[in-house]
Amino acid sequence: MTGILDKFHVEHGAHGTKVLARSNQLTPDCLTDEEIDAAIEMLKSDLDTCGREMKRLLEVNRRGSLFEGWPSPSEVVDA
């Protein structure tokens, strides 16, 4: 899950990261301008969260770690 709406999912693989929508309907039925603004603002917030997660995952790739939290070979100090 990424964000509070659980409408998007970030996938991470050998070819990079991507955002997928979990459903075809991203907003409820809106009848007023205020409802539209609120729905879109929440989607924007969730997409911002997805962007932060994508950047975090790319940083994990750049470190060369297979698993988050494991040191890359350049960070290992021989005892």
C-alpha positions as CSV (number, residue, x, y, z in Angstrom):
1,M,0.0,0.0,0.0
2,T,1.2,3.5,-0.8
3,G,-0.7,6.5,0.6
4,I,-3.8,6.7,2.7
5,L,-6.3,5.9,-0.1
6,D,-4.7,2.6,-1.1
7,K,-5.4,3.5,-4.8
8,F,-1.8,3.1,-6.0
9,H,1.0,0.6,-5.7
10,V,4.7,1.0,-6.4
11,E,6.5,-1.9,-8.1
12,H,10.2,-2.2,-8.0
13,G,12.3,-4.5,-10.2
14,A,15.4,-4.9,-12.3
15,H,14.1,-2.3,-14.8
16,G,13.3,0.4,-12.2
17,T,10.2,1.5,-10.4
18,K,6.6,2.2,-11.6
19,V,3.3,3.2,-10.2
20,L,0.2,1.1,-10.8
21,A,-3.4,1.9,-10.1
22,R,-5.2,-0.7,-8.0
23,S,-8.6,0.0,-9.6
24,N,-10.1,1.7,-12.6
25,Q,-12.1,4.1,-10.5
26,L,-9.9,6.5,-8.7
27,T,-12.5,8.9,-7.3
28,P,-16.0,8.6,-6.0
29,D,-19.0,10.2,-7.7
30,C,-18.6,13.9,-7.1
31,L,-21.5,16.4,-7.2
32,T,-19.8,19.6,-6.2
33,D,-16.7,21.5,-7.0
34,E,-15.5,21.0,-3.4
35,E,-15.9,17.2,-3.6
36,I,-13.9,17.2,-6.8
37,D,-11.2,19.4,-5.3
38,A,-11.0,17.1,-2.2
39,A,-10.8,13.9,-4.2
40,I,-8.1,15.2,-6.6
41,E,-6.1,16.6,-3.7
42,M,-6.1,13.2,-1.9
43,L,-5.0,11.5,-5.2
44,K,-2.2,14.1,-5.5
45,S,-1.1,13.4,-2.0
46,D,-1.0,9.7,-2.6
47,L,1.0,10.2,-5.8
48,D,3.5,12.3,-3.9
49,T,3.9,9.5,-1.5
50,C,4.4,7.1,-4.4
51,G,7.1,9.4,-5.8
52,R,8.9,9.4,-2.4
53,E,8.7,5.6,-2.3
54,M,10.0,5.3,-5.9
55,K,13.0,7.5,-5.1
56,R,13.7,5.5,-1.9
57,L,13.7,2.3,-3.9
58,L,16.0,3.7,-6.6
59,E,18.4,4.8,-3.8
60,V,18.4,1.2,-2.5
61,N,19.4,0.1,-6.1
62,R,22.2,2.6,-6.3
63,R,23.6,1.3,-3.0
64,G,23.8,-2.1,-4.6
65,S,22.0,-3.8,-1.7
66,L,19.8,-6.8,-2.5
67,F,17.8,-6.2,0.6
68,E,17.2,-2.8,2.2
69,G,19.4,-2.3,5.1
70,W,22.2,-4.5,4.0
71,P,25.5,-2.7,3.3
72,S,26.9,-2.5,-0.2
73,P,30.3,-4.1,-0.8
74,S,31.9,-0.6,-0.7
75,E,30.6,-0.1,2.9
76,V,31.8,-3.4,4.3
77,V,34.9,-3.1,6.5
78,D,37.1,-6.2,6.8
79,A,37.9,-7.1,10.4
